[in-house]
């Protein structure tokens, strides 16, 4: 069976990965360094490494079922499933950085990903079973610095910040957060005192804070162009791997 989609056609690369040919080549190099192209000792893959990476990107972009995705690449449903399981972890964002260059400002926020696996999800404010993903970005570059482990969607951001592990990625740099991060060491907006009003100076500072913090919302908007983050059917670590992989693709598309 001959597939329709292949990485040998540059148009498919841009459509499904959001990357240029040069950026896609960098991604393939990362996967090779992580062992993606190494012989498995068993039956050889029916697809090249480039096509397997593109298949994972296409799955995340379209959220097609394996039964739909496999024929597009000329392979069976079970082969497509094995490709996703094998390649997705190799696309993950690099481990957390412990220190940041001088002048770095970070922004943290949580986003909800509707998830079918109810062992890691909970009914949340979007009225769906979702997971809460804490994401930290660089305010200047809009690159994703860290993505925390998924937690139930009813977990508040302040608690999720600590339990997801992203708190380890924000040391030695100022951190901006919304009003849901009191006591986390983040710079949050001024709140009205009981029975009073905030000053004009505090309101001006809140306006600057909102303008800066909007950048993380822009990142979420870009990441959720990948439809798997709108309704994730993956189980276990699948949703976490998708978030990490999409964060890497996002960073690669921005930084080149």
JOWO-V686763 format. One record per pair of residues at least 12 apart in sequence whose C-alpha atoms are under 6 Angstrom apart, sorted by the first residue. I is the first residue (numbers start at 1). J is the second residue. D is the distance in whole Angstrom. If there is no record, write none. Layout:
i;j;d
I;J;D
I;J;D
This chain:
i;j;d
1;74;5
2;74;5
3;72;5
3;73;4
3;74;4
4;72;5
4;73;6
5;72;6
5;73;5
6;51;6
7;50;6
7;51;5
16;57;6
16;58;5
17;57;5
19;253;6
23;256;6
31;90;6
56;84;6
60;226;6
60;228;5
61;226;4
61;227;5
62;227;5
63;227;6
63;228;5
89;241;6
91;245;5
92;244;5
92;245;4
93;244;5
93;245;6
93;248;5
96;146;6
96;169;6
97;169;6
98;169;6
105;139;6
105;173;6
105;174;5
106;137;6
106;138;5
106;139;5
106;175;5
107;136;6
107;137;5
107;175;5
107;176;5
108;135;6
108;136;4
108;177;5
109;134;6
109;135;6
110;133;5
110;134;4
111;132;6
111;133;5
112;130;6
112;131;6
112;132;5
113;130;5
113;131;5
113;229;6
114;129;6
114;130;4
114;231;5
115;130;5
115;231;6
115;232;5
116;233;5
117;235;5
120;152;6
121;152;4
121;153;6
122;152;5
122;153;5
122;154;6
124;153;5
124;154;5
130;153;5
131;150;6
131;151;5
131;152;5
131;153;4
132;150;6
132;151;5
132;152;6
132;153;5
133;148;6
133;150;5
134;147;6
134;148;5
135;147;5
143;251;5
148;164;5
148;165;6
148;166;5
149;164;5
157;180;6
158;180;6
158;181;5
189;206;5
